[in-house]
């Protein structure tokens, strides 16, 4: 049975193709003859969370990380998840090397949870921030030219779930010409990417198309087939206004599942797919429209309108858990379920930036409003092996949420070296849920409403030209999602999960040395405690956790083409504060237990070498041991429900990457991931996810 919400998918496509055609007509002269404009790469209007200016990082009262295009080209990551694990404060919970489903945590927030806001060009990536914050869509790394990671009080400008901070992926800007790249390697991996762009002779109109086709047999035969297309076009309107349009189209068929291997299979180094008939089918289409208006030398207005449709159809066979435990491998039944979800989102985000001296102090202000609507169709289909992907609808629920946020921030330049930033975000959201199999007389719907007030205060103090202190304190929140807030089609009267975040740090640039240090603390309370199975099926607020630690990062130019870069994150405390109880009065989570998937240490170290046309990097990544359940089980065991728990050991991975530029048109690249062929447990779920073994990839780029 096809997901009912998918029948009307993607009405955007004809409009986008028409607009793209206009862009091609405007740019065909530049493609054939070359643009007369001296600037071959143009920045179109977009929202940046840190900024493009040279000193943008120094203006943020919190720790920041910028990953540029040169870094992405050298590291040759297979996914956004792989490059993010090199960022201080960020942890990942790997499942497959493709990272089709991303699991990302920050500063002691579990990487199995969803409390870090992830954006692409300022637009939320998660299918639903209020209705269901699952990471069923993880943007492909091939479309990126940079990544911004922002922490501290300034992050509250960008939405809910900024407890850990904000990650903003920046997609490639169009450039005149044609670039073709191809890669291939281990596990039958093959990838082809085309990046074409052009501009009108005046340079006022630009167009770009990036298309990637990626296929792989997959590590442990977890095959996937992905197509990713991004179309961008922009137009300068007079001297003070410009617009840009981005259309993206992503589809993926992946032979993956929640199920991993049993312990005996892991020890015998099984390389077979533990769920060979399970499939995750997913995709996303989106349209973003940006407008930028330079009202005056001291005032600028950016407005972003966006619409997206995301779907995830997950077809999984049932298992006989008792027989599976006895056999030490999964024993599948002939029944399967389609857990199919479709999301729609529309939103408008408008930001006015102005310089002023209203309070007698030189200031920079940002005032904004964001309105957003989200829906999720949650459908479960019961099927059998003889007629897979069709059957009886067992669940048909529509969740929806409307939200409006007002935010303001003012940066007071108190002196030449000291700046104080004060901000406030007010977010009101209304949620609703409807069971479309019931009538109103049967209690088919429920609704809820909440408002959050989120203040923030930050400071930067430039001691010297190469040393800055920064500090901030702010309040953040993560909304109770529809599944909890309206569980059982009853308003559970839940407040949002809230945190008070504080950090202080130093950063500097002294000759060959650059560095940043930050100490942080998050008091996270009001967390939602799901009901125990023997309760009256009610959710409550009341959970508290403490997250505190330090981040270190430094780079040093050794000379003669060598440089060394490293960072480390130490989180001694990521723990539950106070006992949590089941409905029957027994303790479910003891006070002081460590939060799942929060390693105490993560660290990265790389030695880079550049000589003429050669760039190379030898890097190491370390993740320390982690607990996978709240009771902090040590031995890896299987529950009667088929879930695996236990403490997983730490691991260190070494990668080697090289790029050789033959000339300005042709370059070759190669990488060896997990050079030492380390065998390790990456994570647990319904079985063991095995870390990807050593893999070798090679490719080339040709620029016309």
C-alpha positions as CSV (number, residue, x, y, z in Angstrom):
1,X,0.0,0.0,0.0
2,X,1.3,3.4,-0.9
3,X,1.6,5.9,1.9
4,X,-1.6,8.0,1.5
5,X,0.2,11.3,2.0
6,X,2.6,10.5,-0.9
7,X,0.0,10.5,-3.7
8,X,0.1,14.3,-3.9
9,X,3.9,14.7,-3.4
10,X,6.0,17.4,-5.0
11,X,3.8,19.9,-6.7
12,X,6.9,22.1,-6.6
13,X,8.7,20.4,-9.4
14,X,7.1,22.0,-12.5
15,X,7.5,25.4,-11.0
16,X,11.2,24.8,-10.2
17,X,12.0,23.4,-13.7
18,X,10.4,26.5,-15.3
19,X,12.5,28.8,-13.1
20,X,15.6,26.8,-13.8
21,X,14.9,27.1,-17.5
22,X,14.8,30.8,-17.2
23,X,18.1,30.7,-15.3
24,X,19.6,28.6,-18.1
25,X,18.5,31.0,-20.7
26,X,20.0,33.9,-18.8
27,X,23.3,32.0,-18.4
28,X,23.9,30.2,-21.7
29,X,26.1,33.0,-23.0
30,X,28.4,32.8,-20.0
31,X,28.7,29.0,-20.3
32,X,29.6,29.2,-23.9
33,X,31.9,32.2,-23.9
34,X,32.8,32.8,-20.3
35,X,31.5,35.6,-18.1
36,X,32.7,39.1,-18.5
37,X,32.4,39.6,-14.8
38,X,35.6,39.4,-12.9
39,X,34.0,37.5,-10.0
40,X,33.4,33.9,-11.1
41,X,31.8,32.9,-7.8
42,X,28.9,34.9,-6.4
43,X,27.4,34.8,-2.9
44,X,23.7,34.7,-3.3
45,X,21.4,35.8,-0.4
46,X,21.4,33.2,2.4
47,X,21.2,33.0,6.2
48,X,24.5,32.4,8.0
49,X,24.6,31.7,11.7
50,X,28.1,33.0,12.2
51,X,28.7,35.1,9.1
52,X,30.9,35.6,6.1
53,X,32.9,38.5,7.3
54,X,36.5,38.0,8.2
55,X,36.0,38.8,11.9
56,X,32.6,37.1,12.2
57,X,33.8,34.5,14.7
58,X,35.2,37.1,17.0
59,X,31.8,38.7,17.2
60,X,30.2,35.6,18.7
61,X,30.0,35.3,22.5
62,X,30.4,31.6,22.3
63,X,32.6,28.8,20.9
64,X,32.5,28.6,17.1
65,X,33.8,26.2,14.4
66,X,34.0,26.9,10.7
67,X,34.7,24.0,8.3
68,X,35.6,25.4,4.9
69,X,35.6,23.9,1.4
70,X,39.4,23.2,1.4
71,X,39.0,21.2,4.6
72,X,36.1,19.2,3.1
73,X,38.1,18.5,-0.1
74,X,41.1,17.2,1.8
75,X,39.3,15.1,4.4
76,X,37.0,13.5,1.7
77,X,34.3,12.6,4.2
78,X,31.7,10.0,3.2
79,X,29.0,11.9,5.1
80,X,28.2,15.0,7.1
81,X,28.4,12.8,10.2
82,X,32.0,11.9,9.4
83,X,33.2,15.4,9.2
84,X,31.2,16.6,12.2
85,X,32.9,14.1,14.5
86,X,36.1,16.2,14.0
87,X,34.4,19.3,15.5
88,X,35.0,20.0,19.2
89,X,32.0,19.2,21.4
90,X,30.3,17.1,18.7
91,X,29.7,13.3,19.1
92,X,28.1,10.9,16.6
93,X,26.4,7.5,17.0
94,X,27.4,5.7,13.8
95,X,25.2,3.1,12.2
96,X,26.2,2.8,8.5
97,X,29.1,4.5,6.7
98,X,26.5,6.3,4.5
99,X,24.9,8.0,7.6
100,X,21.6,8.1,5.8
101,X,20.1,8.6,9.3
102,X,22.3,11.0,11.3
103,X,22.7,10.7,15.0
104,X,24.5,13.8,16.4
105,X,24.9,15.1,19.9
106,X,26.7,18.1,21.4
107,X,28.3,18.9,24.8
108,X,27.0,15.8,26.6
109,X,23.6,15.6,25.0
110,X,23.1,12.0,23.8
111,X,23.8,11.4,20.2
112,X,20.8,9.1,20.2
113,X,18.6,12.1,21.0
114,X,17.5,15.1,19.0
115,X,18.2,18.3,20.9
116,X,20.7,20.1,18.6
117,X,19.3,22.3,15.9
118,X,20.6,21.4,12.4
119,X,20.0,23.8,9.5
120,X,20.9,23.9,5.8
121,X,21.4,27.5,4.5
122,X,19.3,28.6,7.6
123,X,16.4,26.2,7.0
124,X,15.7,23.4,9.5
125,X,16.9,19.9,8.3
126,X,14.9,17.7,10.7
127,X,11.6,16.8,9.2
128,X,9.7,18.2,12.2
129,X,10.9,20.4,15.0
130,X,7.6,20.1,16.9
131,X,5.6,17.2,15.4
132,X,8.5,14.7,15.4
133,X,12.2,15.6,15.4
134,X,13.5,12.4,13.8
135,X,16.6,12.7,11.6
136,X,15.1,10.8,8.6
137,X,16.9,13.2,6.3
138,X,20.6,13.8,6.5
139,X,22.0,16.1,3.8
140,X,24.6,14.7,1.5
141,X,28.1,16.0,2.0
142,X,28.7,16.4,-1.8
143,X,26.5,19.5,-1.9
144,X,28.3,21.4,0.8
145,X,31.0,24.1,0.7
146,X,31.2,24.7,4.4
147,X,29.7,24.0,7.8
148,X,29.1,26.5,10.7
149,X,28.9,25.3,14.3
150,X,27.7,27.9,16.8
151,X,27.3,27.6,20.5
152,X,26.5,30.1,23.2
153,X,23.8,32.8,23.7
154,X,23.7,33.8,20.0
155,X,22.3,30.4,19.0
156,X,18.9,31.2,20.5
157,X,18.1,33.4,17.4
158,X,17.6,30.3,15.3
159,X,14.9,28.2,16.8
160,X,13.9,25.5,19.3
161,X,16.2,22.6,20.2
162,X,19.3,24.9,20.5
163,X,20.3,23.3,23.8
164,X,23.5,22.0,22.3
165,X,23.9,24.7,19.8
166,X,23.4,25.2,16.1
167,X,24.9,23.4,13.1
168,X,24.4,25.1,9.7
169,X,25.4,23.4,6.5
170,X,26.3,25.8,3.7
171,X,25.6,24.5,0.1
172,X,27.8,25.4,-2.8
173,X,27.5,28.7,-4.6
174,X,27.2,28.6,-8.4
175,X,30.5,29.1,-10.3
176,X,30.9,29.6,-14.0
177,X,31.9,26.4,-15.8
178,X,31.5,22.7,-15.6
179,X,33.1,20.4,-13.0
180,X,32.8,16.6,-13.2
181,X,34.0,14.3,-10.4
182,X,34.0,10.5,-10.0
183,X,34.9,8.3,-7.1
184,X,34.9,4.6,-6.4
185,X,36.3,2.1,-3.9
186,X,35.6,-0.5,-1.3
187,X,32.2,-2.2,-0.9
188,X,31.4,-1.5,-4.6
189,X,31.2,2.2,-3.9
190,X,30.7,4.5,-6.9
191,X,29.8,8.1,-7.2
192,X,29.5,10.7,-9.9
193,X,28.9,14.4,-9.4
194,X,28.3,17.2,-11.9
195,X,28.5,20.8,-10.9
196,X,27.6,23.3,-13.7
197,X,27.1,27.0,-13.4
198,X,26.9,30.2,-15.4
199,X,26.0,33.8,-15.4
200,X,24.7,36.5,-17.6
201,X,27.3,38.8,-19.2
202,X,26.5,41.5,-16.7
203,X,26.8,39.1,-13.8
204,X,23.4,40.1,-12.4
205,X,21.9,36.6,-13.0
206,X,23.5,33.4,-12.0
207,X,22.6,29.7,-12.2
208,X,24.0,26.5,-10.8
209,X,23.1,22.8,-10.9
210,X,24.8,20.2,-8.8
211,X,23.7,16.5,-9.3
212,X,25.1,13.5,-7.5
213,X,24.4,9.8,-8.0
214,X,25.8,7.5,-5.4
215,X,25.6,3.7,-5.1
216,X,27.2,1.1,-3.0
217,X,26.9,-2.6,-2.1
218,X,27.6,-1.3,1.4
219,X,29.7,-2.6,4.3
220,X,28.1,-5.8,5.5
221,X,26.0,-5.8,2.3
222,X,23.9,-2.8,3.5
223,X,23.4,-1.5,0.0
224,X,22.1,1.9,-0.9
225,X,21.2,4.0,-4.0
226,X,21.0,7.7,-3.7
227,X,20.3,10.6,-6.0
228,X,20.8,14.2,-4.9
229,X,20.1,17.3,-7.0
230,X,20.4,21.0,-6.1
231,X,19.4,23.8,-8.4
232,X,20.3,27.4,-7.5
233,X,19.5,30.6,-9.4
234,X,19.9,34.3,-8.3
235,X,19.2,37.7,-9.6
236,X,20.4,41.2,-8.7
237,X,17.6,43.7,-8.6
238,X,19.0,47.1,-9.0
239,X,21.8,48.2,-6.7
240,X,20.3,47.3,-3.4
241,X,18.2,44.1,-3.7
242,X,18.8,40.5,-4.7
243,X,16.9,37.3,-4.7
244,X,17.9,33.6,-4.9
245,X,16.0,30.4,-5.3
246,X,17.2,26.9,-4.3
247,X,15.4,23.7,-5.2
248,X,16.7,20.4,-3.8
249,X,15.6,16.9,-4.7
250,X,16.9,13.9,-2.8
251,X,15.9,10.2,-2.9
252,X,17.4,7.1,-1.3
253,X,16.7,3.4,-1.2
254,X,18.7,1.7,1.6
255,X,18.9,-1.9,2.6
256,X,19.3,-1.0,6.3
257,X,17.4,-1.7,9.5
258,X,17.3,-1.1,13.2
259,X,18.8,-4.6,13.6
260,X,22.4,-5.4,14.0
261,X,24.3,-8.7,14.6
262,X,24.3,-10.8,17.7
263,X,27.4,-10.9,20.0
264,X,28.5,-14.3,18.7
265,X,28.2,-13.0,15.1
266,X,30.3,-10.0,16.0
267,X,33.0,-12.1,17.5
268,X,33.1,-14.4,14.5
269,X,33.4,-11.3,12.3
270,X,30.2,-11.9,10.3
271,X,29.9,-9.6,7.3
272,X,26.4,-10.6,6.4
273,X,23.5,-8.1,6.5
274,X,21.5,-9.0,9.7
275,X,18.3,-7.8,8.1
276,X,18.6,-8.6,4.3
277,X,15.0,-7.9,3.5
278,X,14.4,-4.6,5.4
279,X,14.4,-1.4,3.5
280,X,14.4,2.3,4.4
281,X,13.0,4.4,1.5
282,X,13.4,8.1,2.1
283,X,13.5,11.4,0.3
284,X,13.0,15.2,0.5
285,X,12.1,17.9,-1.9
286,X,12.4,21.5,-0.9
287,X,12.2,25.1,-2.2
288,X,13.9,28.0,-0.5
289,X,13.4,31.6,-1.6
290,X,15.8,34.3,-0.2
291,X,15.5,38.0,-0.5
292,X,18.1,40.5,0.6
293,X,17.5,44.3,0.7
294,X,20.3,46.8,1.5
295,X,17.9,49.5,2.8
296,X,20.8,51.8,3.7
297,X,24.5,51.6,4.7
298,X,23.3,50.8,8.2
299,X,20.2,48.6,7.6
300,X,19.7,45.3,5.9
301,X,16.6,43.0,5.6
302,X,16.9,39.3,4.9
303,X,13.7,37.3,4.3
304,X,13.7,33.5,3.8
305,X,10.6,31.6,2.7
306,X,10.8,27.8,2.6
307,X,8.6,24.8,1.8
308,X,9.6,21.1,2.0
309,X,8.2,17.6,1.8
310,X,10.0,14.7,3.4
311,X,9.1,11.1,3.6
312,X,10.4,7.9,5.1
313,X,8.9,4.5,4.4
314,X,10.5,1.9,6.7
315,X,9.6,-1.8,5.8
316,X,10.8,-4.2,8.5
317,X,10.1,-7.9,9.0
318,X,9.0,-9.2,12.3
319,X,11.2,-11.5,14.4
320,X,10.7,-14.4,16.8
321,X,12.8,-13.0,19.6
322,X,12.9,-16.2,21.7
323,X,14.0,-18.3,18.7
324,X,16.5,-15.6,17.7
325,X,18.1,-15.5,21.1
326,X,18.4,-19.3,21.1
327,X,19.9,-19.4,17.6
328,X,22.2,-16.4,18.1
329,X,20.9,-14.8,14.9
330,X,17.7,-13.1,13.9
331,X,14.9,-15.5,13.0
332,X,12.3,-13.6,10.8
333,X,8.6,-14.2,10.5
334,X,6.6,-13.7,7.3
335,X,4.9,-10.6,8.7
336,X,6.3,-7.1,8.1
337,X,5.3,-3.6,9.0
338,X,5.6,-0.4,7.0
339,X,6.3,2.4,9.4
340,X,5.7,5.2,6.9
341,X,5.8,8.9,7.7
342,X,5.4,12.0,5.5
343,X,6.2,15.5,6.6
344,X,5.3,18.9,5.2
345,X,6.7,22.2,6.3
346,X,6.2,25.8,5.3
347,X,7.9,28.8,6.9
348,X,9.0,32.4,6.7
349,X,12.0,33.8,8.6
350,X,12.6,37.6,8.3
351,X,15.6,39.4,10.0
352,X,16.3,43.1,10.1
353,X,19.9,44.0,10.9
354,X,20.8,47.6,11.7
355,X,23.6,49.7,13.2
356,X,22.5,52.4,15.6
357,X,23.3,54.4,18.7
358,X,19.9,54.6,20.2
359,X,21.1,54.1,23.8
360,X,24.1,56.4,23.4
361,X,26.3,53.4,22.6
362,X,27.4,52.2,19.2
363,X,25.2,49.1,18.6
364,X,24.3,46.4,16.2
365,X,20.8,45.0,16.4
366,X,19.0,42.1,14.8
367,X,15.2,41.9,15.0
368,X,13.3,38.9,13.6
369,X,10.1,36.9,13.3
370,X,9.6,33.4,12.1
371,X,6.3,31.6,11.4
372,X,6.2,27.9,10.6
373,X,3.7,25.2,10.0
374,X,4.4,21.5,10.2
375,X,2.4,18.3,9.6
376,X,3.3,14.6,9.9
377,X,1.2,11.8,8.5
378,X,2.1,8.7,10.6
379,X,0.8,5.5,8.9
380,X,1.5,1.9,9.8
381,X,0.8,-0.8,7.3
382,X,0.6,-4.5,8.3
383,X,1.8,-6.7,5.4
384,X,3.0,-10.3,4.7
385,X,6.0,-11.6,2.8
386,X,3.8,-12.8,-0.1
387,X,2.5,-9.3,-0.8
388,X,5.1,-6.9,0.7
389,X,4.6,-3.1,0.9
390,X,0.8,-3.4,0.8
391,X,-1.7,-4.4,3.4
392,X,-4.0,-3.3,6.1
393,X,-3.6,0.2,7.6
394,X,-3.1,-0.3,11.4
395,X,-2.4,3.3,12.2
396,X,-3.3,6.6,10.5
397,X,-2.6,9.7,12.5
398,X,-2.0,13.3,11.4
399,X,0.1,15.5,13.7
400,X,0.4,19.2,13.2
401,X,2.1,22.2,14.8
402,X,2.0,25.9,14.1
403,X,4.7,28.1,15.7
404,X,5.5,31.8,15.7
405,X,8.7,33.3,17.2
406,X,9.9,36.8,17.8
407,X,13.5,37.5,18.6
408,X,15.7,40.4,19.2
409,X,19.4,40.8,19.9
410,X,21.5,43.9,20.4
411,X,25.3,44.0,20.5
412,X,26.5,47.0,22.6
413,X,30.1,48.1,21.8
414,X,30.9,49.4,25.3
415,X,34.5,50.2,24.4
416,X,37.0,49.5,21.7
417,X,37.7,46.0,23.2
418,X,34.5,45.1,25.1
419,X,31.1,44.2,23.6
420,X,27.9,43.1,25.4
421,X,25.2,41.1,23.6
422,X,21.7,40.8,25.0
423,X,18.9,38.9,23.4
424,X,15.4,37.5,23.9
425,X,13.4,34.9,22.0
426,X,9.7,34.4,22.5
427,X,8.2,31.3,20.9
428,X,4.6,30.2,20.9
429,X,3.5,26.9,19.5
430,X,0.3,25.0,19.1
431,X,0.1,21.3,18.5
432,X,-2.7,19.0,17.4
433,X,-3.1,15.3,16.7
434,X,-5.9,13.5,14.9
435,X,-6.6,9.8,14.4
436,X,-8.1,9.6,11.0
437,X,-9.6,6.2,11.6
438,X,-11.9,7.6,14.4
439,X,-14.9,9.9,14.4
440,X,-15.1,13.0,16.5
441,X,-17.6,11.2,18.8
442,X,-14.8,8.7,19.6
443,X,-12.4,11.3,20.7
444,X,-10.4,11.6,17.4
445,X,-8.3,14.6,18.2
446,X,-6.5,16.6,20.9
447,X,-4.5,19.9,21.0
448,X,-2.0,21.7,23.2
449,X,-0.4,25.1,23.4
450,X,2.8,26.5,25.0
451,X,4.8,29.7,25.1
452,X,8.5,30.0,25.9
453,X,10.6,33.0,26.9
454,X,14.3,32.6,26.3
455,X,16.7,35.3,27.4
456,X,20.4,35.4,26.6
457,X,23.5,37.5,27.6
458,X,26.9,37.3,26.0
459,X,30.3,39.1,26.3
460,X,33.4,39.4,24.2
461,X,36.5,41.1,25.6
462,X,39.5,41.6,23.2
463,X,42.4,41.7,25.6
464,X,45.0,42.1,22.9
465,X,44.9,41.9,19.1
466,X,45.5,38.2,19.3
467,X,43.6,37.2,22.5
468,X,39.9,37.3,23.2
469,X,37.7,36.2,26.1
470,X,34.1,35.3,25.5
471,X,31.3,34.3,27.9
472,X,27.6,33.7,27.7
473,X,24.5,32.5,29.6
474,X,21.2,31.7,28.0
475,X,18.0,29.7,28.3
476,X,17.1,27.1,25.6
477,X,14.3,24.7,25.1
478,X,13.2,21.6,23.3
479,X,9.5,21.2,22.8
480,X,7.5,18.1,23.9
481,X,6.8,16.5,20.6
482,X,3.3,15.5,19.6
483,X,3.8,11.9,20.5
484,X,4.4,12.9,24.1
485,X,2.4,16.1,24.4
486,X,-0.8,14.5,23.0
487,X,-0.2,10.9,23.9
488,X,-3.3,8.8,23.8
489,X,-5.1,11.8,22.1
490,X,-5.1,13.5,25.5
491,X,-3.4,16.8,26.3
492,X,-0.7,15.6,28.8
493,X,-0.2,19.2,30.1
494,X,3.5,19.0,29.3
495,X,5.9,21.9,29.4
496,X,8.9,22.1,27.2
497,X,12.2,20.6,28.3
498,X,14.4,23.5,29.3
499,X,18.1,24.2,30.0
500,X,20.2,27.0,31.4
501,X,23.5,27.1,29.5
502,X,26.7,28.9,30.6
503,X,30.2,29.0,29.0
504,X,33.4,30.9,29.2
505,X,36.4,30.7,26.9
506,X,39.5,32.1,25.2
507,X,40.5,32.2,21.6
508,X,43.4,33.7,19.8
509,X,45.7,33.8,16.8
510,X,49.4,34.4,17.5
511,X,51.7,34.0,14.5
512,X,51.7,30.3,13.6
513,X,49.4,29.3,16.5
514,X,45.6,29.5,16.6
515,X,43.6,28.2,19.5
516,X,40.2,28.1,21.3
517,X,39.3,26.9,24.7
518,X,35.8,26.8,26.3
519,X,34.4,25.5,29.6
520,X,30.6,24.9,29.7
521,X,27.8,23.8,31.9
522,X,24.2,23.0,31.0
523,X,21.5,22.5,33.7
524,X,18.8,20.6,31.8
525,X,15.5,20.1,33.7
526,X,11.8,19.5,33.1
527,X,12.7,16.6,30.9
528,X,9.9,14.3,29.8
529,X,9.7,11.0,31.5
530,X,7.8,8.4,29.5
531,X,5.3,6.3,31.4
532,X,6.1,2.8,32.5
533,X,4.2,0.0,30.8
534,X,2.2,-0.7,33.9
535,X,1.1,2.9,34.5
536,X,-2.0,4.7,33.2
537,X,0.0,5.7,30.1
538,X,0.7,9.2,31.1
539,X,3.8,11.4,30.5
540,X,5.2,13.7,33.1
541,X,7.8,16.4,33.4
542,X,10.5,16.3,36.1
543,X,13.7,14.7,34.8
544,X,17.0,16.6,35.4
545,X,20.5,16.2,34.0
546,X,23.8,18.0,34.3
547,X,26.3,18.4,31.5
548,X,29.6,20.1,32.0
549,X,33.1,19.9,30.6
550,X,35.7,21.6,28.4
551,X,36.7,21.9,24.8
552,X,40.2,22.5,23.5
553,X,41.3,23.2,19.9
554,X,44.6,24.4,18.4
555,X,46.5,24.5,15.1
556,X,50.2,25.1,14.5
557,X,52.1,25.8,11.4
558,X,55.3,23.8,11.7
559,X,56.8,25.2,8.5
560,X,58.2,23.5,5.4
561,X,54.6,22.6,4.4
562,X,53.7,20.8,7.7
563,X,51.0,21.8,10.1
564,X,49.3,20.0,13.0
565,X,45.7,20.5,14.2
566,X,44.0,19.0,17.1
567,X,41.1,19.2,19.5
568,X,39.7,17.4,22.5
569,X,36.4,17.5,24.4
570,X,36.3,16.3,28.0
571,X,32.9,15.8,29.6
572,X,33.4,14.4,33.1
573,X,29.7,15.1,34.0
574,X,26.8,14.1,31.7
575,X,24.6,12.5,34.3
576,X,21.1,12.2,35.7
577,X,20.5,14.5,38.6
578,X,18.2,12.7,41.1
579,X,16.4,9.4,40.9
580,X,13.8,8.7,38.3
581,X,10.9,6.5,39.2
582,X,8.6,4.1,37.5
583,X,4.8,4.4,38.1
584,X,5.0,1.5,40.6
585,X,7.6,3.4,42.8
586,X,10.7,1.6,41.8
587,X,13.8,3.5,40.5
588,X,14.1,3.4,36.7
589,X,17.2,5.6,36.5
590,X,19.5,6.1,39.5
591,X,20.9,9.4,40.5
592,X,24.4,10.0,39.0
593,X,24.1,7.4,36.1
594,X,25.7,8.6,32.9
595,X,23.6,9.6,30.0
596,X,23.6,7.2,27.0
597,X,26.0,7.8,24.1
598,X,28.0,10.6,25.9
599,X,31.7,9.6,25.8
600,X,33.8,11.3,28.4
601,X,36.5,12.0,25.8
602,X,36.5,12.7,22.1
603,X,39.7,13.8,20.4
604,X,41.1,14.5,16.9
605,X,44.6,15.0,15.7
606,X,45.9,15.5,12.2
607,X,49.3,16.1,10.6
608,X,48.9,17.9,7.2
609,X,51.5,18.3,4.6
610,X,51.5,20.5,1.5
611,X,54.2,20.4,-1.2
612,X,53.5,22.1,-4.5
613,X,50.5,20.3,-6.1
614,X,50.2,17.7,-3.3
615,X,48.1,18.0,-0.2
616,X,47.9,15.2,2.3
617,X,46.6,14.5,5.8
618,X,47.1,11.7,8.4
619,X,44.4,12.0,11.0
620,X,43.3,10.2,14.1
621,X,39.9,10.3,15.8
622,X,39.2,8.9,19.3
623,X,35.9,8.2,21.1
624,X,36.0,6.8,24.6
625,X,33.7,4.2,26.1
626,X,30.0,4.9,26.3
627,X,26.9,3.5,28.0
628,X,24.0,2.6,25.8
629,X,21.2,2.4,28.4
630,X,20.2,4.6,31.4
631,X,20.9,1.8,33.9
632,X,24.5,1.8,32.8
633,X,24.7,-1.9,32.0
634,X,28.3,-3.0,31.6
635,X,28.0,-6.4,29.8
636,X,26.4,-6.5,26.4
637,X,23.1,-8.3,26.8
638,X,19.9,-8.8,24.9
639,X,16.5,-8.0,26.4
640,X,13.3,-10.1,25.8
641,X,12.1,-7.4,23.4
642,X,15.2,-7.8,21.3
643,X,17.1,-4.7,22.3
644,X,20.8,-4.9,23.1
645,X,22.3,-2.9,26.0
646,X,25.8,-2.6,27.5
647,X,28.9,-0.5,27.6
648,X,30.8,-0.2,24.3
649,X,34.5,0.2,24.4
650,X,36.3,3.2,23.1
651,X,38.0,3.2,19.7
652,X,40.6,5.1,17.7
653,X,40.4,5.4,13.9
654,X,43.2,6.6,11.6
655,X,42.6,8.0,8.1
656,X,44.9,8.9,5.3
657,X,43.8,11.4,2.6
658,X,45.7,12.8,-0.4
659,X,44.9,15.2,-3.3
660,X,47.2,15.9,-6.2
661,X,46.4,18.7,-8.6
662,X,47.8,18.0,-12.0
663,X,46.8,21.5,-13.2
664,X,44.0,24.0,-12.8
665,X,41.6,21.6,-14.5
666,X,42.5,18.1,-13.3
667,X,43.1,16.7,-9.8
668,X,43.2,13.2,-8.3
669,X,42.3,12.2,-4.8
670,X,42.5,9.1,-2.6
671,X,41.7,8.1,0.9
672,X,42.1,5.2,3.3
673,X,39.5,5.2,6.1
674,X,40.2,3.2,9.2
675,X,43.8,2.6,8.0
676,X,44.6,0.2,10.9
677,X,41.4,-1.8,10.1
678,X,40.2,-1.4,13.7
679,X,37.3,-3.7,14.5
680,X,34.9,-2.0,17.0
681,X,31.3,-1.7,18.1
682,X,29.9,1.6,16.9
683,X,26.5,1.4,18.6
684,X,23.8,-0.9,19.8
685,X,20.1,-1.1,19.1
686,X,18.3,-4.3,18.2
687,X,21.7,-5.9,17.8
688,X,25.3,-4.6,17.3
689,X,26.2,-2.0,14.7
690,X,29.7,-2.9,13.6
691,X,32.1,-0.1,12.8
692,X,33.1,0.2,9.2
693,X,36.3,-1.8,8.4
694,X,39.1,-0.4,6.4
695,X,38.0,1.1,3.1
696,X,39.9,2.6,0.1
697,X,38.5,5.2,-2.3
698,X,40.0,7.0,-5.2
699,X,38.7,9.6,-7.6
700,X,39.3,12.5,-9.9
701,X,37.8,16.0,-10.6
702,X,38.0,17.6,-14.0
703,X,37.0,21.3,-14.5
704,X,36.1,22.5,-18.0
